[in-house]
Amino acid sequence: MSWIEAHAAPAGLLLVMAALGGLFFYLRRAPAQAAPSDAALPPAAWHALALAGLLAALGLAVLACDMLCLTAPGCAEGAHWHAMDLAVQQWFAHHRPPAWLGPVAAFTHLGHVGWTAALSVAVLLWLLWRREGLRAGAWLLGTAGVGLWIRAIKGFVARPRPEAGWVSEGDYSFPSGHSAGTLVLYGMLAWLLAGGLPRHWRAAVWGVALALGLAIGASRVMLRVHFASDVLAGWLLGLAWLALVVCTAEWARARR
């Protein structure tokens, strides 16, 4: 286990505590300027997102426990996931044209840590320049927090990657960092953009963000750097964290 994986969970908890402190300060002080009159999500939508996030968190907990059983003697709880992973791998092996390798390897870089970190910093600076404290804090918590929880769970489960991957990757396999990180990054970007768009464009923006997150996750299985269950866990983690951050921000905006 690397240093960052060993300290990711405490760092994540500190980040959450700092966010709670910032939220308390935001709710207590008088608004410096008028809040946007049109929310990015109506109450019914973020209530549904909150429920989906809760179910995703429960699913992730069950899946992580099953993954731990893969290496435990006498425990068969993870056997069905292992069988599913092998079946998906074999399906892609027989249905993946060789010409797909280059484009898929290029496409998956939309979830590379270098690109996502650069985009995260650029958006954060833009929000700070606009003095949008709530959304800047939510963006920082969402993008930085999911990275810390990815590393914490990777170190806790310590699942090896598939053998003979098409591209070189380090660290552990579970959960897929590309899947979780891109779902949060592009989902939160859609949330930021949706509030300033006409209503008939909002569904399209959310749809593009969801499609990117799903496609990048699928590319990790196609490149054989993750098992299908790793990607599923990444999606569950991303959805749970996205729901927590966005719904808390929407609740705070509505309160104020």
C-alpha positions as CSV (number, residue, x, y, z in Angstrom):
1,M,0.0,0.0,0.0
2,S,1.4,3.4,-1.0
3,W,1.6,6.4,1.3
4,I,-1.3,8.2,-0.3
5,E,-3.6,5.1,-0.1
6,A,-2.7,4.7,3.6
7,H,-3.6,8.3,4.4
8,A,-6.4,8.9,1.9
9,A,-9.3,8.0,4.3
10,P,-8.1,10.4,7.1
11,A,-7.6,13.1,4.4
12,G,-11.0,12.5,3.0
13,L,-12.6,12.8,6.5
14,L,-10.7,16.1,7.1
15,L,-11.9,17.4,3.8
16,V,-15.5,16.5,4.7
17,M,-15.1,18.2,8.1
18,A,-13.7,21.4,6.4
19,A,-16.7,21.3,4.0
20,L,-19.1,21.1,6.9
21,G,-17.5,24.1,8.5
22,G,-17.6,26.0,5.3
23,L,-21.3,25.1,4.9
24,F,-22.1,26.3,8.4
25,F,-20.3,29.6,7.7
26,Y,-22.2,30.0,4.4
27,L,-25.6,29.5,6.0
28,R,-24.9,31.8,8.9
29,R,-23.6,34.9,7.1
30,A,-25.7,37.3,5.1
31,P,-25.6,36.9,1.4
32,A,-23.1,39.3,-0.3
33,Q,-25.0,39.3,-3.5
34,A,-28.3,38.0,-4.9
35,A,-28.4,34.2,-5.3
36,P,-29.3,32.8,-8.8
37,S,-33.0,32.7,-9.1
38,D,-33.0,29.5,-11.2
39,A,-31.6,26.4,-9.6
40,A,-29.6,23.9,-11.6
41,L,-31.9,21.1,-10.3
42,P,-35.5,21.4,-9.2
43,P,-36.3,20.0,-5.7
44,A,-37.8,16.8,-7.1
45,A,-34.7,16.1,-9.2
46,W,-32.2,16.5,-6.4
47,H,-34.4,14.5,-4.0
48,A,-34.4,11.7,-6.6
49,L,-30.6,12.1,-7.0
50,A,-30.2,11.9,-3.2
51,L,-32.1,8.6,-3.2
52,A,-30.1,7.2,-6.1
53,G,-26.9,8.2,-4.3
54,L,-27.9,6.4,-1.1
55,L,-28.7,3.2,-3.0
56,A,-25.4,3.5,-4.8
57,A,-23.5,3.8,-1.5
58,L,-25.2,0.7,-0.2
59,G,-24.4,-1.2,-3.4
60,L,-20.8,-0.1,-3.2
61,A,-20.5,-1.3,0.4
62,V,-21.9,-4.8,-0.6
63,L,-19.7,-5.0,-3.6
64,A,-16.5,-4.0,-1.6
65,C,-17.3,-6.7,1.0
66,D,-17.7,-9.3,-1.7
67,M,-14.4,-8.3,-3.3
68,L,-12.6,-8.8,0.1
69,C,-14.0,-12.4,0.0
70,L,-12.2,-13.1,-3.2
71,T,-8.9,-13.5,-1.3
72,A,-10.3,-14.9,1.9
73,P,-10.2,-18.7,2.3
74,G,-13.5,-20.4,2.6
75,C,-15.5,-17.3,1.5
76,A,-17.5,-17.7,-1.7
77,E,-19.4,-14.4,-1.7
78,G,-17.3,-12.9,-4.4
79,A,-17.3,-15.9,-6.7
80,H,-20.3,-14.7,-8.7
81,W,-18.5,-11.4,-9.4
82,H,-15.4,-13.2,-10.5
83,A,-17.5,-15.3,-12.9
84,M,-19.1,-12.2,-14.3
85,D,-15.7,-10.5,-14.8
86,L,-14.4,-13.5,-16.7
87,A,-17.5,-13.7,-18.9
88,V,-17.3,-10.0,-19.8
89,Q,-13.5,-10.3,-20.5
90,Q,-14.1,-13.2,-22.8
91,W,-16.9,-11.4,-24.6
92,F,-14.7,-8.4,-25.3
93,A,-11.9,-10.6,-26.3
94,H,-14.1,-12.1,-29.1
95,H,-15.9,-9.0,-30.1
96,R,-13.3,-6.3,-29.9
97,P,-11.8,-5.4,-33.4
98,P,-8.1,-4.8,-33.3
99,A,-8.6,-1.4,-34.9
100,W,-10.5,-0.2,-31.8
101,L,-7.4,-0.3,-29.6
102,G,-5.9,3.0,-30.6
103,P,-9.1,5.1,-30.5
104,V,-10.3,3.5,-27.2
105,A,-6.8,4.1,-25.6
106,A,-7.0,7.8,-26.7
107,F,-10.6,8.2,-25.6
108,T,-9.9,6.8,-22.1
109,H,-7.5,9.7,-21.5
110,L,-10.6,11.9,-20.9
111,G,-10.4,10.3,-17.5
112,H,-6.6,10.5,-17.0
113,V,-5.6,12.2,-13.7
114,G,-3.5,14.8,-15.5
115,W,-6.3,16.0,-17.6
116,T,-9.0,15.8,-14.9
117,A,-6.7,17.7,-12.4
118,A,-6.0,20.5,-14.9
119,L,-9.7,20.8,-15.7
120,S,-10.6,20.8,-12.0
121,V,-8.1,23.6,-11.1
122,A,-9.3,25.7,-14.1
123,V,-13.0,25.4,-13.1
124,L,-12.2,26.1,-9.5
125,L,-10.2,29.3,-10.4
126,W,-13.1,30.4,-12.6
127,L,-15.6,29.9,-9.8
128,L,-13.4,31.8,-7.3
129,W,-13.0,34.6,-9.8
130,R,-16.8,34.8,-10.0
131,R,-17.0,34.8,-6.2
132,E,-19.3,31.8,-6.2
133,G,-18.3,30.4,-2.9
134,L,-20.9,27.7,-2.5
135,R,-20.3,26.2,-6.0
136,A,-16.5,26.6,-5.7
137,G,-16.6,24.7,-2.4
138,A,-18.8,22.0,-3.8
139,W,-16.6,21.6,-6.8
140,L,-13.5,21.3,-4.7
141,L,-15.2,18.8,-2.4
142,G,-16.5,16.8,-5.3
143,T,-13.4,16.5,-7.4
144,A,-10.8,16.3,-4.6
145,G,-12.9,14.1,-2.4
146,V,-13.7,11.4,-4.9
147,G,-10.0,11.1,-5.7
148,L,-9.2,10.5,-2.0
149,W,-12.0,7.9,-1.6
150,I,-10.8,6.1,-4.7
151,R,-7.4,5.8,-3.2
152,A,-8.7,4.8,0.2
153,I,-10.9,2.0,-1.2
154,K,-8.1,0.8,-3.5
155,G,-5.7,0.4,-0.6
156,F,-8.4,-1.3,1.6
157,V,-9.5,-3.9,-1.0
158,A,-6.1,-4.3,-2.7
159,R,-7.4,-6.2,-5.7
160,P,-4.8,-6.9,-8.4
161,R,-5.4,-5.7,-11.9
162,P,-6.2,-8.1,-14.8
163,E,-3.2,-9.7,-16.4
164,A,-2.0,-8.6,-19.8
165,G,-3.7,-5.3,-20.0
166,W,-3.6,-3.4,-23.4
167,V,-2.1,-0.3,-21.7
168,S,0.2,0.0,-18.8
169,E,-1.4,0.9,-15.4
170,G,-0.2,0.9,-11.8
171,D,-1.8,0.6,-8.4
172,Y,-4.8,-1.6,-7.5
173,S,-7.8,-2.4,-9.6
174,F,-10.9,-1.9,-7.3
175,P,-12.6,0.5,-7.8
176,S,-12.0,2.0,-11.2
177,G,-10.7,5.6,-10.7
178,H,-11.4,6.6,-14.2
179,S,-15.1,5.5,-13.8
180,A,-15.7,7.2,-10.5
181,G,-13.6,10.3,-11.2
182,T,-15.1,11.1,-14.6
183,L,-18.7,10.5,-13.4
184,V,-18.1,13.1,-10.7
185,L,-16.1,15.5,-12.8
186,Y,-18.4,15.7,-15.8
187,G,-21.5,15.3,-13.7
188,M,-20.5,18.3,-11.6
189,L,-19.6,20.2,-14.7
190,A,-23.1,19.5,-16.0
191,W,-24.5,20.8,-12.7
192,L,-22.5,24.0,-13.0
193,L,-23.6,24.6,-16.6
194,A,-27.2,23.6,-16.2
195,G,-28.2,26.6,-14.1
196,G,-27.3,29.0,-16.8
197,L,-28.9,27.2,-19.7
198,P,-32.5,27.2,-21.0
199,R,-34.5,24.3,-19.6
200,H,-34.7,22.4,-22.8
201,W,-30.9,22.2,-22.9
202,R,-30.4,20.9,-19.4
203,A,-31.4,17.3,-20.1
204,A,-29.0,17.2,-23.0
205,V,-26.1,18.4,-20.8
206,W,-26.8,15.9,-18.1
207,G,-27.1,13.2,-20.8
208,V,-23.7,14.0,-22.3
209,A,-22.1,13.9,-18.8
210,L,-23.6,10.6,-18.0
211,A,-22.7,9.1,-21.4
212,L,-19.1,10.2,-21.0
213,G,-18.9,8.6,-17.5
214,L,-20.3,5.4,-18.7
215,A,-18.3,5.2,-21.9
216,I,-15.0,5.9,-20.2
217,G,-15.8,3.2,-17.6
218,A,-16.5,0.8,-20.4
219,S,-13.3,1.6,-22.1
220,R,-11.4,0.5,-19.1
221,V,-12.8,-3.0,-19.4
222,M,-12.2,-3.0,-23.2
223,L,-8.5,-2.2,-22.6
224,R,-8.3,-4.9,-19.9
225,V,-7.0,-2.7,-17.2
226,H,-10.0,-3.2,-15.0
227,F,-12.6,-5.9,-14.4
228,A,-16.2,-5.2,-15.0
229,S,-16.9,-5.2,-11.3
230,D,-14.2,-2.6,-10.7
231,V,-16.0,-0.3,-13.2
232,L,-19.3,-1.0,-11.6
233,A,-17.9,-0.1,-8.2
234,G,-16.4,3.1,-9.7
235,W,-19.8,4.1,-11.1
236,L,-21.5,3.5,-7.7
237,L,-18.8,5.5,-5.9
238,G,-19.1,8.3,-8.4
239,L,-22.9,8.4,-8.2
240,A,-22.9,8.3,-4.4
241,W,-20.3,11.1,-4.0
242,L,-21.8,13.2,-6.8
243,A,-25.3,12.9,-5.2
244,L,-23.9,13.8,-1.7
245,V,-22.1,16.9,-2.9
246,V,-24.7,18.3,-5.4
247,C,-27.7,17.6,-3.1
248,T,-26.0,19.3,-0.2
249,A,-25.2,22.3,-2.3
250,E,-28.8,22.5,-3.6
251,W,-30.2,22.1,-0.1
252,A,-27.9,24.9,1.1
253,R,-28.8,27.2,-1.8
254,A,-32.5,26.6,-1.1
255,R,-32.1,27.3,2.6
256,R,-30.4,30.6,1.9
